[in-house]
Amino acid sequence: MNVLADENLYEPIIEYLRSRGHDVTSGRGPEFSGSSDDVVYRKAVEEQRVIVTMDKDFLRMRRFPPEACGGIIVVKVYRRTLDETLRIFREEFERLDQDRIGGTLVIITPEGARIRRPRS
């Protein structure tokens, strides 16, 4: 899976995704650092990458339609330690059918993962 990791995503999550063989472009690089959500989204659309972020703005499907890029995964795990956040992400990410992420909005929380599909 081709991933665009937003700059607010914890580094251990990025490392985990890379260790699972995913092609990850980090939003912390010089071309993205400090970029707006719109710039991040346009890049994901151009390269058909799945955005992985902790930014709740990406929950707005009308503004950021997941079907135009590779999909969007929002990690809504707040007020947890880094280790807890990584554990929750790993458990929920491994349960996902990654072939079904494309074009969807996936919301990962401590309670589980939800998948929202665009209305046709």
C-alpha positions as YAML, in Angstrom:
chain: A
units: angstrom
residues:
- id: 1
  name: MET
  ca: [0.00, 0.00, 0.00]
- id: 2
  name: ASN
  ca: [1.23, 3.51, -0.81]
- id: 3
  name: VAL
  ca: [0.91, 5.75, 2.23]
- id: 4
  name: LEU
  ca: [1.27, 9.46, 2.85]
- id: 5
  name: ALA
  ca: [1.92, 9.84, 6.59]
- id: 6
  name: ASP
  ca: [0.78, 13.26, 7.78]
- id: 7
  name: GLU
  ca: [3.37, 15.23, 9.76]
- id: 8
  name: ASN
  ca: [1.39, 14.78, 12.99]
- id: 9
  name: LEU
  ca: [1.63, 10.98, 12.84]
- id: 10
  name: TYR
  ca: [3.91, 9.45, 15.43]
- id: 11
  name: GLU
  ca: [7.22, 8.20, 14.04]
- id: 12
  name: PRO
  ca: [6.80, 4.67, 15.51]
- id: 13
  name: ILE
  ca: [3.59, 4.27, 13.48]
- id: 14
  name: ILE
  ca: [5.47, 5.31, 10.33]
- id: 15
  name: GLU
  ca: [8.24, 2.84, 11.16]
- id: 16
  name: TYR
  ca: [5.66, 0.11, 11.77]
- id: 17
  name: LEU
  ca: [4.02, 0.73, 8.37]
- id: 18
  name: ARG
  ca: [7.40, 0.59, 6.64]
- id: 19
  name: SER
  ca: [8.29, -2.62, 8.49]
- id: 20
  name: ARG
  ca: [5.11, -4.16, 7.04]
- id: 21
  name: GLY
  ca: [6.38, -3.39, 3.53]
- id: 22
  name: HIS
  ca: [4.30, -0.30, 2.79]
- id: 23
  name: ASP
  ca: [5.73, 2.52, 0.70]
- id: 24
  name: VAL
  ca: [5.49, 5.48, 3.11]
- id: 25
  name: THR
  ca: [6.07, 9.11, 2.21]
- id: 26
  name: SER
  ca: [6.39, 11.18, 5.37]
- id: 27
  name: GLY
  ca: [4.77, 14.57, 5.76]
- id: 28
  name: ARG
  ca: [7.77, 15.59, 7.83]
- id: 29
  name: GLY
  ca: [9.99, 15.87, 4.78]
- id: 30
  name: PRO
  ca: [11.10, 19.24, 3.46]
- id: 31
  name: GLU
  ca: [8.43, 19.35, 0.74]
- id: 32
  name: PHE
  ca: [5.54, 18.89, 3.21]
- id: 33
  name: SER
  ca: [6.59, 20.19, 6.61]
- id: 34
  name: GLY
  ca: [4.11, 22.87, 7.66]
- id: 35
  name: SER
  ca: [1.89, 22.27, 4.62]
- id: 36
  name: SER
  ca: [-1.85, 22.77, 4.81]
- id: 37
  name: ASP
  ca: [-4.27, 19.85, 4.82]
- id: 38
  name: ASP
  ca: [-5.23, 20.78, 1.27]
- id: 39
  name: VAL
  ca: [-1.63, 20.40, 0.06]
- id: 40
  name: VAL
  ca: [-1.32, 17.01, 1.79]
- id: 41
  name: TYR
  ca: [-4.62, 15.87, 0.28]
- id: 42
  name: ARG
  ca: [-3.71, 17.01, -3.25]
- id: 43
  name: LYS
  ca: [-0.41, 15.12, -3.03]
- id: 44
  name: ALA
  ca: [-2.24, 11.97, -1.93]
- id: 45
  name: VAL
  ca: [-4.67, 12.36, -4.84]
- id: 46
  name: GLU
  ca: [-1.84, 12.86, -7.35]
- id: 47
  name: GLU
  ca: [0.04, 9.79, -6.12]
- id: 48
  name: GLN
  ca: [-3.01, 7.71, -5.12]
- id: 49
  name: ARG
  ca: [-1.72, 7.32, -1.57]
- id: 50
  name: VAL
  ca: [-3.62, 6.47, 1.59]
- id: 51
  name: ILE
  ca: [-3.40, 9.37, 4.04]
- id: 52
  name: VAL
  ca: [-2.66, 8.24, 7.59]
- id: 53
  name: THR
  ca: [-3.15, 11.06, 10.07]
- id: 54
  name: MET
  ca: [-4.17, 12.05, 13.57]
- id: 55
  name: ASP
  ca: [-5.80, 15.23, 12.21]
- id: 56
  name: LYS
  ca: [-9.58, 15.20, 12.73]
- id: 57
  name: ASP
  ca: [-10.04, 17.63, 9.82]
- id: 58
  name: PHE
  ca: [-9.65, 14.65, 7.47]
- id: 59
  name: LEU
  ca: [-12.90, 13.22, 8.87]
- id: 60
  name: ARG
  ca: [-14.74, 15.72, 6.68]
- id: 61
  name: MET
  ca: [-15.51, 13.54, 3.69]
- id: 62
  name: ARG
  ca: [-17.01, 16.35, 1.62]
- id: 63
  name: ARG
  ca: [-13.87, 18.41, 1.90]
- id: 64
  name: PHE
  ca: [-11.49, 15.45, 1.59]
- id: 65
  name: PRO
  ca: [-13.27, 12.73, -0.41]
- id: 66
  name: PRO
  ca: [-11.41, 9.49, 0.30]
- id: 67
  name: GLU
  ca: [-12.41, 8.02, -3.05]
- id: 68
  name: ALA
  ca: [-10.23, 10.58, -4.86]
- id: 69
  name: CYS
  ca: [-7.07, 9.37, -3.17]
- id: 70
  name: GLY
  ca: [-6.07, 5.92, -1.96]
- id: 71
  name: GLY
  ca: [-8.25, 6.35, 1.14]
- id: 72
  name: ILE
  ca: [-7.87, 8.06, 4.50]
- id: 73
  name: ILE
  ca: [-7.06, 6.55, 7.89]
- id: 74
  name: VAL
  ca: [-7.64, 8.85, 10.87]
- id: 75
  name: VAL
  ca: [-6.07, 7.66, 14.11]
- id: 76
  name: LYS
  ca: [-8.32, 9.04, 16.88]
- id: 77
  name: VAL
  ca: [-6.26, 7.87, 19.81]
- id: 78
  name: TYR
  ca: [-5.70, 10.75, 22.17]
- id: 79
  name: ARG
  ca: [-4.43, 11.14, 25.73]
- id: 80
  name: ARG
  ca: [-2.58, 7.85, 25.57]
- id: 81
  name: THR
  ca: [1.09, 7.09, 25.85]
- id: 82
  name: LEU
  ca: [3.06, 6.60, 22.67]
- id: 83
  name: ASP
  ca: [3.30, 2.87, 23.39]
- id: 84
  name: GLU
  ca: [-0.47, 2.57, 23.93]
- id: 85
  name: THR
  ca: [-1.20, 4.51, 20.74]
- id: 86
  name: LEU
  ca: [1.15, 2.31, 18.72]
- id: 87
  name: ARG
  ca: [-0.37, -0.85, 20.21]
- id: 88
  name: ILE
  ca: [-3.92, 0.25, 19.40]
- id: 89
  name: PHE
  ca: [-2.95, 1.27, 15.86]
- id: 90
  name: ARG
  ca: [-1.14, -2.00, 15.19]
- id: 91
  name: GLU
  ca: [-3.97, -4.17, 16.49]
- id: 92
  name: GLU
  ca: [-6.66, -2.35, 14.52]
- id: 93
  name: PHE
  ca: [-4.58, -1.95, 11.37]
- id: 94
  name: GLU
  ca: [-3.80, -5.67, 11.29]
- id: 95
  name: ARG
  ca: [-7.51, -6.46, 11.51]
- id: 96
  name: LEU
  ca: [-8.32, -4.34, 8.47]
- id: 97
  name: ASP
  ca: [-8.72, -5.93, 5.07]
- id: 98
  name: GLN
  ca: [-6.21, -3.67, 3.38]
- id: 99
  name: ASP
  ca: [-7.65, -4.36, -0.05]
- id: 100
  name: ARG
  ca: [-10.89, -2.69, 1.14]
- id: 101
  name: ILE
  ca: [-9.26, 0.52, 2.45]
- id: 102
  name: GLY
  ca: [-9.02, 2.10, -1.01]
- id: 103
  name: GLY
  ca: [-11.46, 4.98, -1.37]
- id: 104
  name: THR
  ca: [-12.77, 4.73, 2.19]
- id: 105
  name: LEU
  ca: [-12.42, 6.65, 5.43]
- id: 106
  name: VAL
  ca: [-11.13, 4.43, 8.24]
- id: 107
  name: ILE
  ca: [-11.36, 5.72, 11.79]
- id: 108
  name: ILE
  ca: [-9.17, 3.94, 14.33]
- id: 109
  name: THR
  ca: [-10.10, 4.46, 17.99]
- id: 110
  name: PRO
  ca: [-9.32, 2.54, 21.19]
- id: 111
  name: GLU
  ca: [-12.74, 0.90, 20.74]
- id: 112
  name: GLY
  ca: [-11.95, -0.42, 17.27]
- id: 113
  name: ALA
  ca: [-11.90, 0.59, 13.63]
- id: 114
  name: ARG
  ca: [-14.85, 1.89, 11.64]
- id: 115
  name: ILE
  ca: [-14.98, 2.12, 7.86]
- id: 116
  name: ARG
  ca: [-17.06, 4.80, 6.17]
- id: 117
  name: ARG
  ca: [-17.67, 4.48, 2.48]
- id: 118
  name: PRO
  ca: [-18.64, 7.38, 0.26]
- id: 119
  name: ARG
  ca: [-22.28, 7.50, -0.74]
- id: 120
  name: SER
  ca: [-22.81, 6.77, -4.39]
...
